[in-house]
Amino acid sequence: MKKTETTDSVVVLGLNDQLPVVTESTTSRVVVNNPLMRVVVFTFGAGQMLTEHTSPRAVVVTLLEGEMQFDVAGEPNIMKPGDVIYLAPDESHAVVALTDCRMQLVMVDTEA
């Protein structure tokens, strides 16, 4: 998705159909992208992972489907649908999908 202005509204419908969970893959789709925030929906096949990394932005993670281990600063957390994790800017984190998963990530630029 191209970058939009914070004054532009965005409607994204049918995303689950457009972004199915693919076995042995991690996929993503940017659904909002403006100077203030970026919203990305990820799908993970069971066993897929993102190794430890950081983001300069504040991050809110919501698990929509499945079960995953979400490590924050080396501490493991088992997420189930509806669970939310907030990450302060530059907090280290990693992900392992325990089952097929769908996750929403909202990144907020705290300097904007």
N, C-alpha and C positions, 0 to 999 in steps of 0.2 A: 504494500500500500504506500502511495506517495505521501509525503509530509503534508499535513493540513494545518490550518491556523486554529488557535484555541476558540475562535469565534465560529468555526464551521462545525455543524453537527454531522455525525456519521451514523449510518444505520447499516448493520451487518446481520443478515438473516440467513438461516440455513447453514450455519457454519459447521455443525456436526456432520452434515452430509458432504460438505466441501472438503472437510479435513478428517477423514476416517483414521482410526488407529491402524497402523500398518505393522504387521509382525516383523520383529527384529529391526525396527526403524524408529527414529525420532523425527517428527515433523513439526513445523510451526507455521503460523500465519499471523502477521501483524494486522490488527484490526483497528487500532487507533494509533496515530503517530503525529504528534504536534510538539511544539517547543516545551510544553509543560509535562506531558506524559506520553508513554508508549504502552499499549496493551497488546500482549501476544498470547495466543492460545497454542499450547504445545500438546502433542500426543506422543506417547511412549509405548512401544511394544514391551511386554514383560521382559525384564532383565536389562533393558536399555538404561544408560546412565549419562549424567553430566558430571565430569570430574570437578573437584574443588576449584572454585573461582570466586571472584568478587564483582560488584557493580558499583560504579561511582554514584548511582542513583539510589534512593530509597525504593524498596521493592515490597509489594504485597503479593503473596502467592495464595491462590485458592485451588484446592483440589476439587475437580468437578466430577470425575469418575475414577474408579479403581482404588488402588492402595500403593503408596510409595514411601520409601524412607527418604526423608529430607534432613540432611545434616546441616546444623547451624553451628559454626565455630567448632566443628569436630564432634558436636553432640547429636546423636541420632534421634529423630522424631518420626514416628510412624503416622502418616497422614491417611485419613479416610475422607470420602466425599463430604464436602462442606467445611473441612478444616482450613484454617487460615494461618499463615505465618507472615509476620512483618520482619523485614531485614533492614537494619540501619545502613546508610551508605557505607560501602567498603567492607561489609561483613562477609566473611568467607562462608561458602555453602556448597553443597553437592547433592545430587539426586540419584536414586536408584529406583526404577519402577519394579514393584513387587508383583504387580499384575499389569495388564493393559491399562493405561491411564490417560486422562485428559486433565490438563492443568491450565489455569489462567494466571498470567503474570502481569502485574501493573507496576511499571517503573515511573517514578515521579522525580523530576529534576528539582531538588530542594533549593537550588539557586535561582530558579525561574520566578 
